[in-house]
Structures are given as C-alpha cells and as structure tokens.
C-alpha cells in the first residue's frame, strides 16, 4: 500500500506488500524488501538497501550523506537486514570509500534518536536504546545491547553478546560476553542474564567467567593474561573468540575491574 501523498522516485525498487505512508520520500537508488513499512516523514536516500519486513518510524533518515569531510561523493550504500525496526528520528549514514557501505544486521531494534555513522558494521539481533551514538568505522557484533545515551568513539569494536550500561563513553574496545560500566569504562562482570536468555549452558557461562577473571580481575597485564588463558584453558570456540578479539584489538580493550590504568 503506497499512499499517493508519498514521493517515490520511479526508478526506486519497491518489493511486494510494502507500505509507504503519506509524506515519506524515497530517492532513486533505493531498494526496499517485501513487507516493509515506511512511516510518514521518513526520508530514504540514494544508496539505501532495506531488507524484508522492516519497520521505519517517522522522522528517520536512512542512507544520508556521511558527515565526513573526506567524503567526495563516491557511490556507497547503507544496508539494513530483514526484520529490523528503526524507531523515530534515527539517522543512518551511508559508507565512504573506506568500506563502501554501512551495514545494520537482521532482527535489530534501533531506538529513537540514535545515530549510526558511515562505515559502521552492526551484527544481528542488536538492541540500541534511545539516543545511542556510533561514530564512523565502528564494528558491533551480534546480540549486543547498548543502553540509552551510549556514545562510541570511531574505530571501536564491541564483541558479540556484550552489554554496555546507559550513559557510557566507549573509548576502548569491549570484548564479547561482558558487561561494561563506570567511568572510565571498565569490566563489570559477564553478561550472564543475556547469555542465559540466549540458551548458553551453565558450563559455558562458567568458562567465560573464569577466562575474564584471569584477564580483568586478577591484575595480570594483557600479555600475561592471554598466555595464562591459552595455557590453562582447553581450546574451545569461546576461548579462542575472546583471545582473538583481544589480540586483534587496535585501540586496546577497556579497563579491568578495580584497575587504575
């Protein structure tokens, strides 16, 4: 159902059963998957690639030109997976020549007034609460929850299943499976509630907790902690994911519990 008061460029590709409410604006180089709902006063700009069964609420701007002075008009995209909900007044910028695209996964909930800048990569099943802000080039894993007013520095990485508390300033990488809180941001335990909701066994949760005790609680430096983890824990997918994340961190990881550095 497409309302006559909506503007849709004739070359935009609109799937079956798409609803576009009055006063929405759909630009030329746009693809919208079947079953998606576009509310009034939404602007979908060139480069948008929107999946199936999405919901985009009033005031949102999808695939806006990057707020990057290096952007030179290159043809890039902003891609949103299936079943993702974008609430009121969210802004998602398209990519630059760094990655050529900004990506939001499937089954995500991006709440009101959030901003996702150019070249960000967001996984599946993520929840960003109201007014969360991602600078450019940020990588977010799957099942990440950002509480309200979280602000993340450019190039930061957040591992899968992490939870970051409201009002946090994220300047360093946040490893998978943890809770992050305080100022400056530091380890506040593992995300045990979220892991249980997603079917992690008690054995896996205990493994994650013991690994992070070595890394963040026992006052080891990062190099020593990684050596101890690899020596004392049997190789598993979880252990290797954590170790690889920390070894490949370019910005360094957040503080440990009770440390001053």
Steps between C-alpha positions, in 0.01 A plus 500: 500500500663820379326824592462756218648775718832314528776586251669196344754537223385291202830309491491395867453123543209432734415141599160338537268595787705807595307772684616858447306759699422859393786750476774237495773569241676218313796597281621341175769246597296319764397137550229409754415137573152351516282552805685809624312795652621856445331760721412858416784752484769236448768584244672208322795640304717364218693188593245354741458122490222402739404140566169324543244567773678803644323783682630855468329759721435873437787744467772247419754570227659192343815514284573868553828639366785427746598775744862452395700780337696239302184380326525591132163384369600138435215255440444311826217329685322464833372144539238384750416133549161331531258550792684802637310783668621859475317728744432874484762747373782248455775604257709242315770632265627310199863395466811665362782358290642340816246214500254623235204418720336530840332178613227429756419133546169314523259492795642815656318772697645848461309729735411868465756772426789258453772580248710249306779663303679403179673164457360346818429127503229381740420131543167320543260514796646823642305745715605866513300698755395862458763755389787259456769647276752311286782696337649377174670166431361320808451123505226347719453124536178302529257529794660818633287720726582870537298678769384858457740786423800278429760678285767297319828638363592441136674172411394330826394134492238343726490121521190284471266465800646805676285736707598864553321700769321828437693824466830325435782655299667218308858589405652151499395164357245297699559122483220249441268371776573777753315777681671838478431789737655782706713796392745441351330196351609175664411137552190446716460122470371282220161540336362191673134602476522553125693178450242295690220656296681389184541141616861492619557211740628551855822329393562753221410793723743377766772464236449860387504624859823319586674630188409858584612457860848431368483793262322768703486409871836346594704808400699331224620714213343411166794301364536294818124445522477371142794263558333364815165459326654304213703286743228431757180474293432230244450631146132574438314728262425740786857511630642559154242770422596697811874459448482591131290808574751632752807416294351678197388810689649811340373747759563276800230358725318672784626496858484204730313492829648732763801608291628853458655463155 
